[in-house]
């Protein structure tokens, strides 16, 4: 078993809350790296999910000598295959509309509204590095739906369930979401 808590190398409070809940479901404690260090400036992200996640984990682990989780995530839209991906956060940050409203506007007259969301996790424990990936392919809803989680979860529609991720309770959502799947993959490696 690894030393706990695990520190998350991220400034995204929504991501911290979601990952904290997912790790708690697996009996692990996760908290922000800022409980141990002042806020760091992470290098600009590159063109590879794994490298981005590992860079964050390495930077915090070298300063704290504690287990650190780095992550990177992104979306892929079938209608716009050359956009987003590893550049999702940067692309959406440059738009005048909030992310979900921007995506809905872009997809307004598009027939193929398939979305794939990815989560890449790198856990660094001393010199040991574990990598985990989770993804989900679904449809983009025609409008935001659900209040049980936020962000893209309000748009990610699961046709088989007739619901968005944000309409599912946390334990059910963990089975489907990209981060839930990545955390499950990582925890399997820890045992």
N, C-alpha and C positions, 0 to 999 in steps of 0.2 A: 504494500500500500504506500502511496506517496504522501509526503508531508502536505498538510492542509493548513490554511486555505490555499487554493490555486489563485494566482493573480492574473487578471485579464489585462492585456496590453491594448487598451482601446480607450478612446475618448467618447464613444457613442453610448450614452446612458440607456437608450432603448435596447441596444444590443446587450449591454451589461445585464439589464433586468431579465431579458429573455434567456440568456445563457445561464445566469444565476439560478433561475427556476428550473431549467433543464438539468443542470448539474445536481441540484438539490433532489430532483426525482431519482437520481442515480446515487444518492448518499454522499455527494461531494460538495465541499464548500468552495465558492468562487466569490472573489471580491475585486474591486478595482485596484490596479497597481498604485493609484494615488493614495491609498492608505499607508503605503510604505515610502513613497517618493513624491517630490513635487511633480507637477505636470511636466511631461517631457514633450519635446518636439520630435515627432517621428519623421524620418526622411520621406520625401515625396514617394508615393507608391509607383512601382514599376509596372512592367507588362506581364507579370506572372503572379497568380494568386498565391502559390506556395511560397515564393520568395518574399512577398509582402507580409504574409503571416509570420514567417520565420524571422524576418528582420525585426518585427515588433517584439516577438518573444525573446530573441537574443538580446536586444537592447535592454529590456527590463531585467532579464535574468542575470546579466553581467553586473548590474548594479545592486540587485537584491539577494542573489544566490538562493532564491526561492523558486518553486515550480511556477512557470508562467505559460499562459495560453495566449498565443497570437492568432488572429483570425483575419480572413479576408472573404468577401462575398460579392456576388454580383448577379445580374439578371441577363438572360438572353431572350430576345423576342424573335420568333420565327419570321415575322414580317420585316424585321430590320436586323438581319444577321451580322452586319458589320458594325453595329452600334452597341454601346453598353459593355457587357462582359466585364473584364477586369477594370474598366474605366467607368463603371456605373455611377459610383458616388461623385466622381469628378464631373461627369457629363451632366448629371441631374443638378449638381450644385450651381451650374452655369445657367440654368433655365430660370425664366421669370416666374414660373408657376411652381407650387409645391409638387413634389415628385409624382404622387398619384394622379393629380389633376393633369400634369404634363403627359403622363403615359396614356391616360384616357383620351386626351385631345389628339395625341399622335395616332391612336388606334381607332379613331372615330369612324372612318370609312374603310377599315381593313377587315377582310374576312377571316384571315388566319391569325387569331389572337392567342396563339400558344406562347406560353412563357415557361422558361426553365430558370430556376433559382439555384444557386450554388453556395455552399459554405465550405470553406477550407480552414481547418484548424491545425495548428502546430503547438504541441505541448512540449516545453523544454523543462526537463528535470535534471539539473546538473549538466552532464555531457550527453545524456540520453535525449533523443528527439523522437516523438511520436507524431504521425501525421494522420489526419482523418478528413474524409470528404463526405458530404451529403448533398443530394440534389433532389429536386422535385420538378416534374413537368406537369403543368396544369393549363388552365385557360385564364385569360384576363376577364374579370367580370365587367359588365357594362357600366357599373357604378360601384362606389365603395360600399361594402356591406360588412357589418359585424363590429362589435365593440369589445370583444374579449382579448384582442391584441391590436397592435397598430401597424403602421408602415404599409409595406406591400401586402401584408397578410389580409388587408381589407379588399385587395384586388385579386388575390390568387384563389381562383374558383376551382373546386374539385367536382367535376361533373358527376362522378359516381356517388358522391354524398349530397350533391345539390346545395353545397355550402362553400363559403370562403373559409380560409384558415382562421380568420378573425371571428367566425361564428362557432368555432369549435372550442370546447373547454381545454385547458392547458394540457392535460394528459393525453387527450385524443389528438390535439394539434401536434404534440411531440412525435407521434408516430408518422406523421406526414411531412412535417416541415423540413426544409433543408438543414436547418441548424439542429433540429431534433435528431435527424438521421446521422449527422456528423458527430454529435455528442455520443450517440449510441455506438457508433463505430469506434470512437476513441476509448470509451469505457470498456468495450470488449478487449481492446489491446492492453488495458491496464490489469486485467485479471488473468 
